[in-house]
Each structure stands twice: as C-alpha cells, then as structure tokens.
C-alpha cells in the first residue's frame, strides 16, 4: 500500500504523531512533533483514543472492553475437531451487556490454538473482573488458564447518535466506531475508507 501511494505521487510520513489541532483561515492546522501542516481535509483514522475525534466532539461515545486468551490446544479437543466457532450471548438474559467467544486456529508453526474471549459493552466493571470471568470460561471449556496468553482491547462501537464530521474533518475506522454487535472492525474500516474518499 505504501508503494502504491508513492507511485501516485502521495507523500507518506511515518513515525509521526499529531499533538494538537486547531482551525485557521478555513483549514485545520495539525501540530506534528515540532512542525505544522495546514490541511484542507483531515481524516481521523487514529483509533479508539482518537485525538481528531476529541477535536470535533466532546461526546465520549460507547467504549467496550475486551479480554482475549490465546491458548494451545490438543488436536483431540472438541473445539478443534468440530471446527467450532462460537459466539455466546446467553448471559445477556442475565443482564450482561456483551458476549463470549471461542474459535480454533493454527499458529504460524502449524500448531492448533484457540482464541477465547469476553467483550463487555459500557459496563462498570474492572479489567480484573473480566480476567476472573475469562479464567472461569477457560476452565469450563477444558483449558488451563495458566497457559493462556492474555490480550486486552478497547473498542469503540458505532452509535447513530454520534458526531462523525465537522468542517474540514471526517472520522473513519475505530475513531468513528465499529460493529456494536460482534465488535468486528476490519470490513467496516474498508467501508469507511470508501465513504470518506467519496465525501472528500
């Protein structure tokens, strides 16, 4: 993708950080590590903690918390032999705002693994409580929690009540929000890219 941009005559700057934004003379001025760029259009595709989003709105949006375990499994484990892909919403009936998931995969060395996780929508819980619930979930599925490699994620769900653009600025990707049902973002980010290109 970087080579394609260069071939089209588009300048690509890497290892840079936008520190602040302000308006001036009908443009948006970005302060980037000691120098400034006055842009006609800024696309905020800078993730969950988007500084561009904070520039155009004070609305916090819905932020979800997820914890995921990546764990080796035996080839005779049902999740592997059945090719099971599971999204479990049963706890919604108990008042929880989220779901659990489990699906098998092969790592780069061809060894069977599973990814097991929990996502909570806008809950007043702690990371520790999610870790404890994930440990219980792993045990229920026959896994040893001590062998799990844990990863924590923050995600922003799309909300129809959000603010996604302002003069000279438009949001895309996780700075705008992704699928609030399953927390899937890649396909939505591709769609955002096409919508933003048309808008510009």
N, C-alpha and C positions, 0 to 999 in steps of 0.2 A: 504493500500500500504506500509506503514511504517513497519507493522508487517511482510509482505511478504519479504521485504528487509532483515530484521533481521533474518528471518528463513533461508535465503540464505547465511547468514554469511557476509552481506554487512553492513559496518558501516555507520550510518546515523548521521550527526551532524546538529543540528538545532540552530536557533538564532545566526547564524554566518554571517559575512559579508566579502566579498572579497574586500580588499582595493586597491590592485595593482597586476599586473602580470609582470613577466619577464622571459626571457629564460636563462637556464643554463645547460650545459652538456647534451643537447639533450632532456631536459624536460622543462615543464613550471612550474615555481615556483609561487605559489599563497600566497600572504601575507594576512592572515585572522585574523584580530583582535589580533595581537600580536604574532602569530606563523605562520610558513610557511609549505606548502605542496609542494613537488616536484612531479608533476604528469606526467605520460606518455601521458595521454589524458585529455583534458579539454573540456567539453560540455558547451557551453554558452547558457543556457536556462534561462537567467536572465532578460528577459523583454525588454520593449521599450528602457529604458535607459541603456542598457547592457554595463557593463564595459569590458566584454570579446570582444564584437564587436569592441569597441574602441581600444582594444589591437591589433587587426589584420587588421583594415582598418580605414582610415580617411574619407571614403565615408559616407556622412551623411544618405543616404537612404531617402525614402519618408515617412514622418511622417504626419499622418492625425489627425485632431482634431474633437472630437465628444462631443455633449452635449445631455443628455438624461433626460427626465422628467418621474417620476413615480407618477401616479395620480389616486386617487379613482374615479370610475365612477359608474353611476346608472345602474341597470340591464336592463333598457329600452334604454340605449344608443346604437345606431346602431353598433358601434364597438364591443359591447358585444353580442347583439342579433344576428348579422350577422356572428359572429366569424371572423371578418375581420382581415386579416394580410396584411399590405400594405407596399410596398417599392416604393417610389415615385421619379422617375428620371426626371420628367418633366422640372425641372429648368436647366438641362444640356443643353437644347436647347437655354437657355438664357445666357450661358457661365459659369454657376457654375460648379464646379468640385465636385460633391457629390450627396447626396440623402437625403430624409426624410423617416422616418418610423413610423408606428403605429401598435401595436398589443395588444390585451387584454390578461390578465392572472388573475389567482386567487392568492391572497396572502396567507400567512401561516394560516390565520384565516378564509379562505374561502370567503373573500370579493373581489368583482370584481375590478380590476385595469386595467390601460393601461400604456404601456411604449411608449413614443413619443419622437422622437429624430431627430437630424440632424448630418450628418457627412460631413466634407469638406476635400478634398484631397489637401494638399500642397498649401493652399490658404493664401494670405497675409491679413487675417482678424484677428480680435481680439476675445477673448473669449466673450467680451461684445456684439459684433455684432451678435454672434451666440445666445447668450441669448435673444437678442431682436427678432431675427428671430424665435426662438423657441416659444417665447411668442405669436407671431402673429399666428404661426401654431396651437398652442393650442386653441386660440380663434376661429380660422376657424373651428376647429373640435368640438367646443362647450364646451371646458374645461375652467376652471378658473385657469389662470397661478399662482395665489397667493397660490393655494392649492398644487402646484407641488413640489415634492422633486427632486432637480436637482443633477445630477452627471456629472462630466467632465472626459473625457478619452483622452489619446493619444494612437495612434496605428501606427504600422509600417507596411506598405504594402510591400509584396514581389515584387522585381524587378529583371528581368533576368540579369540586368547589375551589380547586387550587388556582393560582395565578402562574401562567406559563410564558408570558411575554410582556414586554414593555417597549416603548420606542427604542429602536436600535438593538434590542436584546430579545433572544428567544432561548428557552431551555430545551434540553434534549436528554434522553437517557435517564439515568438514575437521579439526576438533579431535578428532573420533572416528575418521575415516578414510573414504576413498572407494574406488572400484573399483580393486582392485590389478591388474587385467588391462590396462585401457586408460587408467587414470588419469582417467576421466570423473567429474565431481563434481556437476553441476547436478541431474540427475534423482535422484541419491542423496540430495542435500540436501533435496529436496522430500519424499522418503520419510521422512527423519529428522524433518522438521517434523511430519508426521502421527503418527509413532510417539511423539515427545516429547509432543505435545498429548494423546494418549491416556494416556500414562504420568502426566502431571500431573493 
